[in-house]
Amino acid sequence: MKWTESDIGVYVKEKEYVDTAVIPLIPISLTSNVKSTVSMGEYISIIANELERQLKGRLLLVPAFTYLQTEDEASRTARLKQVEAELMEGGMKHIITLTSDVDWKQSENQLSSGLLWMPAIPLEHMDEQYKVETVSAQIKQVLQFVTNKWQSSIKG
């Protein structure tokens, strides 16, 4: 389910079945490495939307968590932890954060969410069929990560 009025209406009715939130982590910068920064955000957005499409009814794709590329680690981690706390208070049992920014790996142990880092694959010059195949291959790995999260909570 997406963060839209119609999907949230369904979410409210079916809340007991939707226990996972997905947060795309999207960097912003117009001063340095602009193209690679945009590429990271675009790639994560594509992955997040495809994940939502495949698991609609089981997870909620919340709006992207945006941060300045130059923002210090402590500040952005503290802000993300506030978002995680709100989602957990609202009933989410699992939170998955998706990023192409390797810097988030330094904060991973401070987060409640399962952080999934994926290097951005530049899709700009790929033909459409190869783009679809590339994203599909990545989505299989993301689905495995999410499934493992769900299974580990059943065992634990």
Stockholm file with secondary structure:
# STOCKHOLM 1.0

chainA/1-156         MKWTESDIGVYVKEKEYVDTAVIPLIPISLTSNVKSTVSMGEYISIIANELERQLKGRLLLVPAFTYLQTEDEASRTARLKQVEAELMEGGMKHIITLTSDVDWKQSENQLSSGLLWMPAIPLEHMDEQYKVETVSAQIKQVLQFVTNKWQSSIKG
#=GR chainA/1-156 SS CBSSHHHHHHHHHTGGGCCEEEEEEEEECSSSSHHHHHHHHHHHHHHHHHHHHHTBTTEEECCCEEEETTSCHHHHHHHHHHHHHHHHHTTCSEEEEEESCGGGGGGGGGCSSEEEECCCCCCTTSCHHHHHHHHHHHHHHHHHHHHHHHHHHHHC
#=GC SS_cons         CBSSHHHHHHHHHTGGGCCEEEEEEEEECSSSSHHHHHHHHHHHHHHHHHHHHHTBTTEEECCCEEEETTSCHHHHHHHHHHHHHHHHHTTCSEEEEEESCGGGGGGGGGCSSEEEECCCCCCTTSCHHHHHHHHHHHHHHHHHHHHHHHHHHHHC
//
